[in-house]
Amino acid sequence: MKDNPIISNLNLRLGWGQTGNSGGPTDLSVTALTTNKIQYFYYGQNGQAGMNTSRQLATGYAPTLTDPRLKWETNEQTNVGIDLGLLKNELTVTSRLFYL
């Protein structure tokens, strides 16, 4: 097509990719210790719960509930495009189609 007087440029574009998001500090795929809403009652006299003992509230640590099957959010995208130049690139056309 080097000597073609009408078509001076012809390119086919193909693309594929993945982007993602690893989550934030609330990601529940890794076990961690938390104090969030973890409170325990304990009894002051020999650890016995009786009529005359009062219970006291204390904050503690506990492991978070996790799901090891969780993975990153992933978006996949494919695109097809064409670049066309006509009459020594006096007229150019670019067209692209994206699939999500």
BELZI-V194988 format. One record per residue. RES is the residue in one small letter. SS is DSSP state (@ for helix, = for strand, . for the rest). PHI is phi in degrees with one decimal (NA if undefined). Layout:
res->RES ss->SS phi->PHI
res->RES ss->SS phi->PHI
This chain:
res->m ss->. phi->NA
res->k ss->. phi->-63.9
res->d ss->. phi->-97.8
res->n ss->. phi->-76.6
res->p ss->. phi->-76.7
res->i ss->. phi->-94.4
res->i ss->= phi->-93.9
res->s ss->= phi->-104.3
res->n ss->= phi->-151.4
res->l ss->= phi->-148.2
res->n ss->= phi->-127.2
res->l ss->= phi->-106.8
res->r ss->= phi->-116.8
res->l ss->= phi->-130.4
res->g ss->= phi->-148.9
res->w ss->= phi->-149.0
res->g ss->= phi->-164.6
res->q ss->= phi->-128.4
res->t ss->= phi->-125.0
res->g ss->= phi->-157.0
res->n ss->= phi->-136.7
res->s ss->. phi->-82.6
res->g ss->. phi->88.9
res->g ss->. phi->-126.4
res->p ss->. phi->-67.8
res->t ss->. phi->-93.0
res->d ss->. phi->-61.3
res->l ss->. phi->-103.7
res->s ss->. phi->-98.5
res->v ss->. phi->-124.6
res->t ss->. phi->-67.4
res->a ss->. phi->-145.9
res->l ss->= phi->-95.9
res->t ss->= phi->-139.2
res->t ss->. phi->-110.6
res->n ss->. phi->-66.2
res->k ss->. phi->56.8
res->i ss->. phi->-108.4
res->q ss->= phi->-138.3
res->y ss->= phi->-122.3
res->f ss->= phi->-98.7
res->y ss->= phi->-135.6
res->y ss->= phi->-112.0
res->g ss->. phi->-79.7
res->q ss->. phi->-104.1
res->n ss->. phi->57.8
res->g ss->. phi->71.0
res->q ss->. phi->-97.7
res->a ss->. phi->-95.9
res->g ss->. phi->-138.3
res->m ss->. phi->-68.2
res->n ss->. phi->-97.3
res->t ss->. phi->-97.9
res->s ss->. phi->-107.6
res->r ss->= phi->-92.6
res->q ss->= phi->-123.8
res->l ss->= phi->-97.8
res->a ss->= phi->-135.8
res->t ss->= phi->-85.3
res->g ss->. phi->-138.0
res->y ss->. phi->-111.4
res->a ss->= phi->-149.5
res->p ss->= phi->-71.2
res->t ss->. phi->-77.1
res->l ss->. phi->-78.1
res->t ss->. phi->-126.8
res->d ss->. phi->-129.5
res->p ss->. phi->-67.4
res->r ss->. phi->-82.3
res->l ss->. phi->-65.6
res->k ss->. phi->-141.1
res->w ss->. phi->-60.8
res->e ss->= phi->-66.6
res->t ss->= phi->-132.0
res->n ss->= phi->-115.9
res->e ss->= phi->-111.5
res->q ss->= phi->-138.3
res->t ss->= phi->-125.8
res->n ss->= phi->-141.0
res->v ss->= phi->-131.6
res->g ss->= phi->-147.0
res->i ss->= phi->-140.1
res->d ss->= phi->-113.4
res->l ss->= phi->-132.5
res->g ss->= phi->-116.4
res->l ss->= phi->-120.0
res->l ss->. phi->53.2
res->k ss->. phi->57.0
res->n ss->. phi->61.0
res->e ss->. phi->-71.7
res->l ss->= phi->-125.0
res->t ss->= phi->-122.2
res->v ss->= phi->-132.6
res->t ss->= phi->-126.9
res->s ss->= phi->-135.0
res->r ss->= phi->-138.1
res->l ss->= phi->-128.3
res->f ss->= phi->-111.8
res->y ss->= phi->-116.6
res->l ss->. phi->-104.2
